[in-house]
Amino acid sequence: MAHGDVAPQPMNTEALPDVGEDWLTENPYRAEAAGDEVWLTAVKIGDSGYNQNCARCHGLGAVSGGLAPDLRFLEAEEYGDEWYIERFRHGYTQDGVTKMPGFEEVLDQKAAWAIRTYVETRPEDGALDDHTARLTEIRDQLAAGDGDTTAIAAELTQIAGNVATASGAPKADSTVSRAAEILALAPDNRKGASELLTIGLSAAH
């Protein structure tokens, strides 16, 4: 079905800093501009917003199945931002057919940039390949209820820092970084971290 049949879903962006009324041409929520805390908040809000409003055509996790462009490869630079925000606001029509509706009237600018932040931090294909063996060991260790979770969280954070994005953005949001976050916030939640790593390892294959 055409992208125009998607009913836009609202997004709660209250936790994000205001960006003014005039539409920007560069993502204000990147970590280097806004700090890690704002960046992570934007990623999580954008994750929800993307999967409610964009995944039907652009693919779950921003991995396109071919119906629409794979947004992971849109460069995390101002020229990539300009293309993105133009399409977000006004949509895209080809030969009189709406391929994508404009979202400017239904989602605000903060929502737009949150979705952009999520999409540009998606890992590139094969990003976990070099770490698969070790991540499998860690996953099994956590599933068995073993290991020092503080040390494991630190190792996962180190691995996550080496995960490359498809867009060239310097920071990736991956199942590895989210597993590390779970353990940092709740060291006893081995099950939750293990399940996230299982998802990541399954997606890698």
QUITAWO-V114571 format. One record per residue. RES is the residue in three letters. SS is DSSP state (helix for helix, strand for strand, loop for the rest). PHI is phi in whole degrees, 0 to 359 (* if undefined). NEAR is the number of other ideal C-beta (glycine too) atoms within 8 Angstrom. Layout:
res=RES ss=SS phi=PHI near=NEAR
res=RES ss=SS phi=PHI near=NEAR
This chain:
res=MET ss=loop phi=* near=2
res=ALA ss=loop phi=292 near=7
res=HIS ss=helix phi=301 near=11
res=GLY ss=helix phi=295 near=8
res=ASP ss=helix phi=274 near=6
res=VAL ss=loop phi=282 near=9
res=ALA ss=loop phi=271 near=4
res=PRO ss=loop phi=302 near=9
res=GLN ss=loop phi=253 near=7
res=PRO ss=loop phi=294 near=6
res=MET ss=loop phi=232 near=12
res=ASN ss=loop phi=268 near=6
res=THR ss=loop phi=248 near=10
res=GLU ss=loop phi=300 near=4
res=ALA ss=loop phi=284 near=6
res=LEU ss=loop phi=264 near=12
res=PRO ss=loop phi=296 near=6
res=ASP ss=loop phi=294 near=5
res=VAL ss=loop phi=236 near=8
res=GLY ss=loop phi=89 near=6
res=GLU ss=loop phi=272 near=3
res=ASP ss=loop phi=287 near=4
res=TRP ss=loop phi=292 near=6
res=LEU ss=loop phi=278 near=12
res=THR ss=loop phi=246 near=7
res=GLU ss=loop phi=219 near=6
res=ASN ss=loop phi=299 near=12
res=PRO ss=loop phi=276 near=10
res=TYR ss=loop phi=256 near=13
res=ARG ss=loop phi=294 near=11
res=ALA ss=helix phi=302 near=10
res=GLU ss=helix phi=292 near=4
res=ALA ss=helix phi=262 near=7
res=ALA ss=helix phi=248 near=10
res=GLY ss=loop phi=97 near=6
res=ASP ss=helix phi=296 near=6
res=GLU ss=helix phi=294 near=6
res=VAL ss=helix phi=295 near=12
res=TRP ss=helix phi=304 near=14
res=LEU ss=helix phi=294 near=9
res=THR ss=helix phi=298 near=10
res=ALA ss=helix phi=296 near=15
res=VAL ss=helix phi=300 near=13
res=LYS ss=helix phi=291 near=9
res=ILE ss=helix phi=293 near=16
res=GLY ss=helix phi=295 near=15
res=ASP ss=helix phi=302 near=10
res=SER ss=helix phi=297 near=9
res=GLY ss=helix phi=295 near=16
res=TYR ss=helix phi=297 near=14
res=ASN ss=helix phi=290 near=9
res=GLN ss=helix phi=275 near=9
res=ASN ss=helix phi=246 near=13
res=CYS ss=loop phi=237 near=12
res=ALA ss=helix phi=296 near=12
res=ARG ss=helix phi=304 near=6
res=CYS ss=helix phi=254 near=10
res=HIS ss=helix phi=270 near=13
res=GLY ss=loop phi=98 near=12
res=LEU ss=helix phi=299 near=6
res=GLY ss=helix phi=67 near=7
res=ALA ss=helix phi=70 near=15
res=VAL ss=loop phi=267 near=9
res=SER ss=loop phi=288 near=12
res=GLY ss=loop phi=267 near=5
res=GLY ss=loop phi=113 near=3
res=LEU ss=loop phi=291 near=7
res=ALA ss=loop phi=222 near=9
res=PRO ss=loop phi=304 near=6
res=ASP ss=loop phi=277 near=10
res=LEU ss=helix phi=289 near=11
res=ARG ss=helix phi=299 near=14
res=PHE ss=helix phi=266 near=7
res=LEU ss=loop phi=283 near=12
res=GLU ss=loop phi=304 near=8
res=ALA ss=loop phi=278 near=11
res=GLU ss=loop phi=224 near=7
res=GLU ss=helix phi=300 near=7
res=TYR ss=helix phi=293 near=7
res=GLY ss=helix phi=291 near=12
res=ASP ss=helix phi=297 near=13
res=GLU ss=helix phi=297 near=9
res=TRP ss=helix phi=297 near=9
res=TYR ss=helix phi=299 near=11
res=ILE ss=helix phi=291 near=13
res=GLU ss=helix phi=297 near=8
res=ARG ss=helix phi=292 near=10
res=PHE ss=helix phi=300 near=13
res=ARG ss=helix phi=287 near=11
res=HIS ss=helix phi=249 near=8
res=GLY ss=loop phi=74 near=11
res=TYR ss=strand phi=210 near=8
res=THR ss=strand phi=238 near=8
res=GLN ss=strand phi=230 near=6
res=ASP ss=loop phi=53 near=4
res=GLY ss=loop phi=80 near=4
res=VAL ss=strand phi=252 near=7
res=THR ss=strand phi=284 near=10
res=LYS ss=strand phi=275 near=11
res=MET ss=strand phi=210 near=11
res=PRO ss=loop phi=282 near=9
res=GLY ss=loop phi=283 near=9
res=PHE ss=loop phi=253 near=12
res=GLU ss=loop phi=302 near=8
res=GLU ss=loop phi=276 near=4
res=VAL ss=loop phi=240 near=6
res=LEU ss=loop phi=231 near=12
res=ASP ss=loop phi=278 near=6
res=GLN ss=helix phi=297 near=10
res=LYS ss=helix phi=297 near=10
res=ALA ss=helix phi=297 near=12
res=ALA ss=helix phi=301 near=13
res=TRP ss=helix phi=284 near=15
res=ALA ss=helix phi=294 near=17
res=ILE ss=helix phi=297 near=14
res=ARG ss=helix phi=301 near=15
res=THR ss=helix phi=297 near=15
res=TYR ss=helix phi=299 near=18
res=VAL ss=helix phi=297 near=14
res=GLU ss=helix phi=285 near=14
res=THR ss=loop phi=262 near=12
res=ARG ss=loop phi=288 near=15
res=PRO ss=strand phi=296 near=11
res=GLU ss=loop phi=286 near=9
res=ASP ss=loop phi=302 near=5
res=GLY ss=loop phi=79 near=6
res=ALA ss=loop phi=297 near=12
res=LEU ss=loop phi=261 near=14
res=ASP ss=helix phi=304 near=7
res=ASP ss=helix phi=291 near=4
res=HIS ss=helix phi=247 near=10
res=THR ss=helix phi=302 near=10
res=ALA ss=helix phi=299 near=6
res=ARG ss=helix phi=291 near=8
res=LEU ss=helix phi=296 near=14
res=THR ss=helix phi=295 near=9
res=GLU ss=helix phi=298 near=8
res=ILE ss=helix phi=296 near=13
res=ARG ss=helix phi=301 near=12
res=ASP ss=helix phi=293 near=8
res=GLN ss=helix phi=296 near=10
res=LEU ss=helix phi=294 near=16
res=ALA ss=helix phi=297 near=9
res=ALA ss=loop phi=275 near=6
res=GLY ss=loop phi=79 near=5
res=ASP ss=loop phi=254 near=5
res=GLY ss=loop phi=93 near=9
res=ASP ss=loop phi=277 near=5
res=THR ss=helix phi=294 near=12
res=THR ss=helix phi=295 near=8
res=ALA ss=helix phi=292 near=8
res=ILE ss=helix phi=294 near=14
res=ALA ss=helix phi=300 near=12
res=ALA ss=helix phi=296 near=9
res=GLU ss=helix phi=293 near=9
res=LEU ss=helix phi=297 near=15
res=THR ss=helix phi=298 near=11
res=GLN ss=helix phi=296 near=8
res=ILE ss=helix phi=297 near=12
res=ALA ss=helix phi=301 near=12
res=GLY ss=loop phi=293 near=6
res=ASN ss=loop phi=258 near=7
res=VAL ss=loop phi=278 near=13
res=ALA ss=loop phi=275 near=8
res=THR ss=strand phi=266 near=17
res=ALA ss=loop phi=287 near=11
res=SER ss=loop phi=273 near=14
res=GLY ss=loop phi=90 near=8
res=ALA ss=loop phi=299 near=10
res=PRO ss=loop phi=288 near=6
res=LYS ss=loop phi=238 near=8
res=ALA ss=loop phi=258 near=13
res=ASP ss=loop phi=257 near=11
res=SER ss=loop phi=229 near=12
res=THR ss=helix phi=297 near=10
res=VAL ss=helix phi=291 near=15
res=SER ss=helix phi=295 near=13
res=ARG ss=helix phi=287 near=10
res=ALA ss=helix phi=294 near=15
res=ALA ss=helix phi=297 near=14
res=GLU ss=helix phi=295 near=8
res=ILE ss=helix phi=302 near=12
res=LEU ss=helix phi=291 near=16
res=ALA ss=helix phi=292 near=8
res=LEU ss=helix phi=276 near=6
res=ALA ss=loop phi=219 near=7
res=PRO ss=loop phi=305 near=8
res=ASP ss=loop phi=275 near=5
res=ASN ss=loop phi=274 near=10
res=ARG ss=helix phi=296 near=12
res=LYS ss=helix phi=298 near=8
res=GLY ss=helix phi=299 near=10
res=ALA ss=helix phi=294 near=16
res=SER ss=helix phi=297 near=12
res=GLU ss=helix phi=295 near=8
res=LEU ss=helix phi=297 near=12
res=LEU ss=helix phi=295 near=15
res=THR ss=helix phi=298 near=9
res=ILE ss=helix phi=299 near=9
res=GLY ss=helix phi=297 near=14
res=LEU ss=helix phi=290 near=13
res=SER ss=helix phi=292 near=7
res=ALA ss=helix phi=295 near=8
res=ALA ss=helix phi=292 near=10
res=HIS ss=loop phi=248 near=4
